Amino acid sequence: MQDKSKAMRKITTFLILVLAISIPFYYMIIRSGSLQTLGGIYVLGLMWAPGISGLLTQLIHEHSLRGMGWKLGKAKYLLIAYLTPLIYCLVVYGITWITGLGGFPNPDFVTAVTQAYPSSTLAPAMLVLRYCVTLATIGVLMGILSGAGEEIGWRGLFVPELAKVTSFTKTVFISGAVWTVWHLPLILFADYSLPGVPKAYAIVMFTIMVLGINTLFSWLRLKSGSLWPAVLLHTSHNLFVQSIFTPLTLQNKLTPFVIDEFGAGLALAGIVLAVVFLRKGKYLGQTS
């Protein structure tokens, strides 16, 4: 009972700090109108709001940063974290390209990549492949800087503390709901969505996707005992969706309703992940 009470105090502290630290970054992003302002520095600051809040919460209540899952954990969990976004992107975007809901490749993306290698004698297709492989390897390492900002808070502290007071299923949906709401100001008042997609549709699809993939995030954190699989999953998802597969896709009027984080494709992928990992995580967390 005492452990549950302490967990609730830590959760409350964490959420208050996340809100307080996030508000200035929301203001600057919304005022500028774009996530890309100043090279995305405001977004990076916002992504670190949960991480800073998690660190401060742990220091306030434990006087130490131990217990947040700093050990790397088993390699199999890191492999699952890295490969899962690649798999669901291959399925969703592959179906999009095959059915004609979107084209492949996007000639503007091919041109931009080839112009980045002006002295290369490689064919455009090989340059695009080289670029994607570089992103999928070196790019992942660079992306960990921003992914860790969110995950130190959401999965390093929030999910484990929730799991002390409720079931795995409730942990998934409570943390997923908070994570979704935290993103909403960027969708509603800035440009965190695809052009041509109504805000209401984007929010519904984004919510389904986040709640779904959060099942895997939470399972990885609690099963591995490490926050790093969640960091890698976050980084891998952002990289494959935002930097590789969406730019590779030539869009028509229907494409934005299918691809990216605001389309039906990844929402359906999230549902599949939820079905699989809610069952696998059945005995993680409190059951009473």
Backbone torsions as a table, in degrees:
resi	resn	phi	psi	omega
1	MET	NA	-41.7	178.8
2	GLN	-64.8	-39.0	178.2
3	ASP	-63.5	-40.2	179.6
4	LYS	-66.3	-40.5	179.1
5	SER	-63.3	-42.0	178.6
6	LYS	-66.4	-39.7	178.3
7	ALA	-61.1	-42.0	179.1
8	MET	-65.0	-38.0	177.1
9	ARG	-64.4	-40.6	178.5
10	LYS	-66.4	-40.6	178.1
11	ILE	-61.7	-44.9	179.9
12	THR	-62.6	-45.7	178.0
13	THR	-59.3	-46.4	-178.6
14	PHE	-58.8	-49.0	-176.3
15	LEU	-65.9	-37.2	176.7
16	ILE	-64.3	-43.2	179.7
17	LEU	-66.3	-41.0	178.6
18	VAL	-58.3	-46.7	179.9
19	LEU	-62.2	-46.6	-176.8
20	ALA	-63.4	-41.6	-177.6
21	ILE	-77.6	-30.3	-177.6
22	SER	-74.0	-34.7	-172.6
23	ILE	-54.0	-47.3	179.1
24	PRO	-60.9	-35.7	179.5
25	PHE	-73.8	-37.5	172.2
26	TYR	-55.9	-47.3	-177.1
27	TYR	-58.8	-47.2	-176.7
28	MET	-68.8	-38.2	178.8
29	ILE	-67.9	-47.1	-177.9
30	ILE	-66.4	-39.5	178.6
31	ARG	-62.5	-39.8	179.8
32	SER	-77.6	-25.8	178.0
33	GLY	86.2	-3.8	-175.1
34	SER	-143.7	142.8	175.4
35	LEU	-70.5	-18.6	-174.8
36	GLN	-91.3	1.3	-179.6
37	THR	-57.0	134.0	-179.4
38	LEU	54.1	39.2	177.4
39	GLY	71.0	19.5	178.1
40	GLY	83.7	18.0	-176.0
41	ILE	-67.0	-33.9	178.0
42	TYR	-66.9	-37.6	178.6
43	VAL	-66.0	-41.6	176.7
44	LEU	-60.2	-41.8	177.3
45	GLY	-62.2	-42.6	178.5
46	LEU	-63.6	-40.4	-179.4
47	MET	-65.4	-24.3	178.6
48	TRP	-89.0	-5.8	178.4
49	ALA	-59.3	-46.7	176.8
50	PRO	-64.5	-37.8	-179.2
51	GLY	-64.5	-47.7	178.2
52	ILE	-62.6	-40.2	179.4
53	SER	-63.7	-39.8	178.2
54	GLY	-64.9	-43.3	179.4
55	LEU	-64.3	-44.8	179.2
56	LEU	-64.4	-41.1	179.4
57	THR	-61.6	-44.1	-179.8
58	GLN	-64.3	-39.9	178.7
59	LEU	-67.8	-39.7	-179.0
60	ILE	-64.0	-44.2	-172.0
61	HIS	-95.4	-26.9	-176.7
62	GLU	-114.6	-12.7	-177.1
63	HIS	57.5	28.3	-178.4
64	SER	-164.6	158.5	176.4
65	LEU	-100.2	9.0	177.1
66	ARG	-70.1	156.7	175.1
67	GLY	86.6	11.4	-179.9
68	MET	-103.7	7.3	176.7
69	GLY	84.5	40.8	-174.8
70	TRP	-75.5	-22.6	179.1
71	LYS	-66.2	148.9	-174.0
72	LEU	-65.6	-35.4	-179.5
73	GLY	84.6	179.1	-176.9
74	LYS	-71.5	146.9	-176.5
75	ALA	-62.9	-30.7	-176.4
76	LYS	-63.9	-32.9	179.0
77	TYR	-72.7	-35.6	175.1
78	LEU	-66.2	-37.8	178.8
79	LEU	-65.9	-44.0	176.7
80	ILE	-59.0	-43.7	-178.4
81	ALA	-62.6	-41.1	-177.9
82	TYR	-74.4	-42.8	-171.1
83	LEU	-81.3	-29.4	-175.1
84	THR	-58.4	-47.6	176.9
85	PRO	-61.3	-36.4	177.1
86	LEU	-61.9	-42.0	-178.8
87	ILE	-65.3	-49.3	-177.4
88	TYR	-71.6	-25.1	173.6
89	CYS	-70.1	-41.9	177.2
90	LEU	-59.3	-41.0	-179.6
91	VAL	-69.4	-53.4	-175.1
92	VAL	-65.3	-49.2	-177.9
93	TYR	-74.8	-32.5	176.1
94	GLY	-61.0	-45.8	177.1
95	ILE	-62.9	-39.8	178.7
96	THR	-60.1	-44.6	-179.1
97	TRP	-70.5	-42.6	-177.0
98	ILE	-65.8	-40.4	-176.8
99	THR	-81.4	-10.1	-178.1
100	GLY	84.6	5.9	174.5
101	LEU	-67.6	-18.0	173.8
102	GLY	-156.8	154.6	-178.2
103	GLY	-97.3	166.3	177.1
104	PHE	-149.3	132.0	-5.3
105	PRO	-88.8	170.7	174.3
106	ASN	-80.6	114.4	-175.6
107	PRO	-61.1	-31.7	178.5
108	ASP	-65.5	-38.2	178.4
109	PHE	-67.8	-42.6	178.9
110	VAL	-60.6	-43.9	179.2
111	THR	-62.4	-43.9	-179.9
112	ALA	-62.1	-40.3	179.9
113	VAL	-67.8	-45.3	-178.5
114	THR	-64.6	-34.7	178.1
115	GLN	-69.3	-21.3	177.9
116	ALA	-76.0	-14.6	178.7
117	TYR	-124.9	65.1	-172.6
118	PRO	-63.0	-26.7	-176.4
119	SER	-95.5	-0.3	-176.8
120	SER	-77.8	144.7	176.9
121	THR	-101.5	3.3	179.7
122	LEU	-70.7	152.1	175.8
123	ALA	-66.1	152.2	-179.2
124	PRO	-52.1	-39.8	-179.7
125	ALA	-62.4	-39.6	-180.0
126	MET	-71.3	-34.4	177.5
127	LEU	-66.1	-40.4	177.6
128	VAL	-64.2	-42.4	178.1
129	LEU	-62.1	-44.1	178.4
130	ARG	-60.2	-44.5	179.8
131	TYR	-61.0	-45.2	-178.1
132	CYS	-66.8	-40.0	178.3
133	VAL	-65.0	-40.3	178.1
134	THR	-62.1	-44.4	177.6
135	LEU	-62.4	-40.9	-175.6
136	ALA	-72.7	-9.9	179.1
137	THR	-115.9	-74.5	179.9
138	ILE	-64.7	-37.6	-179.2
139	GLY	-61.5	-34.8	177.9
140	VAL	-63.0	-43.3	-179.7
141	LEU	-62.4	-38.9	179.1
142	MET	-71.2	-36.4	-178.1
143	GLY	-69.9	-19.1	179.3
144	ILE	-60.7	-28.6	179.4
145	LEU	-56.9	-45.3	179.9
146	SER	-82.6	-39.2	-179.9
147	GLY	-61.4	-37.9	180.0
148	ALA	-65.3	-30.6	179.6
149	GLY	-57.7	-45.4	178.1
150	GLU	-74.2	-44.8	-168.8
151	GLU	-72.3	-28.4	175.1
152	ILE	-58.6	-34.7	178.6
153	GLY	-85.7	-58.5	-173.9
154	TRP	-63.0	-50.7	-176.2
155	ARG	-102.1	-24.0	177.5
156	GLY	-70.2	-37.6	-177.9
157	LEU	-120.1	-53.1	-169.5
158	PHE	-60.1	-53.0	-177.5
159	VAL	-63.1	-47.9	179.2
160	PRO	-60.9	-36.6	178.9
161	GLU	-70.4	-40.0	175.4
162	LEU	-61.0	-40.1	-178.6
163	ALA	-65.0	-17.7	177.4
164	LYS	-78.5	-18.0	-174.2
165	VAL	-118.2	-7.7	-178.6
166	THR	-152.7	179.3	-177.1
167	SER	-74.7	167.5	178.1
168	PHE	-61.1	-44.1	-178.7
169	THR	-60.0	-46.1	179.3
170	LYS	-68.2	-36.3	175.9
171	THR	-58.4	-45.4	179.9
172	VAL	-60.4	-49.4	-173.2
173	PHE	-77.5	-32.6	176.1
174	ILE	-68.5	-49.8	-179.7
175	SER	-65.6	-36.2	178.1
176	GLY	-66.8	-38.3	178.4
177	ALA	-65.8	-43.1	178.1
178	VAL	-64.0	-43.0	179.8
179	TRP	-61.6	-40.9	178.1
180	THR	-63.7	-50.8	-178.5
181	VAL	-59.1	-36.8	179.1
182	TRP	-60.8	-31.0	179.5
183	HIS	-82.6	-21.7	-168.9
184	LEU	-58.1	-39.5	178.8
185	PRO	-56.9	-31.4	-179.7
186	LEU	-72.4	-31.8	177.9
187	ILE	-77.5	-43.3	-174.5
188	LEU	-74.5	-38.1	-169.0
189	PHE	-121.6	-1.9	175.9
190	ALA	-129.0	-154.2	-173.7
191	ASP	-112.6	32.7	178.0
192	TYR	-84.4	73.9	175.6
193	SER	-174.9	175.5	177.2
194	LEU	-92.8	141.7	176.8
195	PRO	-58.8	139.9	177.6
196	GLY	92.7	-7.7	179.7
197	VAL	-99.3	122.1	177.0
198	PRO	-57.7	144.2	-177.6
199	LYS	-56.5	-42.5	-177.6
200	ALA	-61.6	-43.5	179.0
201	TYR	-64.6	-44.9	-179.2
202	ALA	-59.3	-42.4	-178.2
203	ILE	-66.8	-41.8	179.9
204	VAL	-63.5	-48.7	-178.8
205	MET	-66.2	-40.7	178.6
206	PHE	-62.4	-42.5	-179.7
207	THR	-62.9	-45.6	178.8
208	ILE	-61.1	-44.2	-179.5
209	MET	-62.5	-47.6	-176.9
210	VAL	-64.5	-45.6	178.6
211	LEU	-60.7	-36.9	-179.9
212	GLY	-70.1	-52.2	-177.3
213	ILE	-72.0	-21.9	177.0
214	ASN	-64.2	-22.5	174.4
215	THR	-61.3	-43.9	178.0
216	LEU	-69.6	-42.7	176.7
217	PHE	-54.3	-49.7	-176.0
218	SER	-67.8	-40.6	179.3
219	TRP	-62.4	-45.9	179.9
220	LEU	-60.7	-42.7	-178.6
221	ARG	-64.5	-47.2	-175.3
222	LEU	-77.6	-33.7	-178.7
223	LYS	-75.2	-40.3	-176.3
224	SER	-85.6	-24.2	-174.3
225	GLY	74.7	9.6	-176.6
226	SER	-127.4	145.8	175.7
227	LEU	-85.1	-13.1	-172.5
228	TRP	-69.9	-32.9	172.0
229	PRO	-60.3	-37.8	177.1
230	ALA	-66.2	-39.7	176.7
231	VAL	-60.8	-46.0	-179.2
232	LEU	-66.6	-39.5	177.3
233	LEU	-61.7	-45.6	179.2
234	HIS	-60.2	-46.6	-179.1
235	THR	-64.7	-45.1	-179.0
236	SER	-63.8	-43.3	178.4
237	HIS	-59.3	-52.3	-178.6
238	ASN	-59.5	-41.7	-176.8
239	LEU	-66.9	-52.0	-176.2
240	PHE	-68.3	-39.1	-178.7
241	VAL	-74.6	-54.0	-168.8
242	GLN	-84.9	-29.9	-172.6
243	SER	-107.6	-16.0	-178.0
244	ILE	-120.3	-65.6	-169.6
245	PHE	-72.0	-42.1	177.6
246	THR	-66.2	-46.4	176.6
247	PRO	-61.7	-30.9	179.2
248	LEU	-71.3	-14.7	-172.4
249	THR	-94.3	124.7	173.8
250	LEU	-81.4	119.8	-170.5
251	GLN	-96.9	140.5	167.7
252	ASN	-113.2	-165.6	-175.9
253	LYS	-64.4	-29.3	-177.0
254	LEU	-88.5	-24.1	-172.7
255	THR	-55.0	-45.9	-178.2
256	PRO	-61.8	-20.0	179.1
257	PHE	-82.1	-6.2	-175.5
258	VAL	-112.9	-43.3	-170.1
259	ILE	-97.3	179.9	174.6
260	ASP	63.2	-169.8	-175.2
261	GLU	-78.6	-1.4	-175.8
262	PHE	-120.5	13.6	179.6
263	GLY	-112.2	169.6	-175.5
264	ALA	-70.0	-26.2	-176.0
265	GLY	-61.1	-53.7	-179.3
266	LEU	-73.4	-24.8	173.3
267	ALA	-63.5	-43.4	176.8
268	LEU	-65.1	-38.7	176.3
269	ALA	-61.3	-38.9	177.6
270	GLY	-63.0	-38.8	178.2
271	ILE	-63.2	-43.0	178.3
272	VAL	-60.9	-45.5	178.4
273	LEU	-61.7	-38.4	179.2
274	ALA	-63.4	-43.8	179.8
275	VAL	-60.9	-42.4	-177.1
276	VAL	-71.0	-49.5	-169.0
277	PHE	-89.6	-17.4	169.4
278	LEU	-65.6	-37.1	177.3
279	ARG	-70.7	-42.7	-179.4
280	LYS	-67.9	-29.0	-177.0
281	GLY	-96.7	13.1	-173.8
282	LYS	-51.0	-38.5	-174.7
283	TYR	-102.4	13.0	174.8
284	LEU	-90.4	143.2	179.8
285	GLY	82.3	-178.9	-179.4
286	GLN	-70.8	147.0	179.0
287	THR	-113.3	2.6	-179.9
288	SER	-122.4	NA	NA
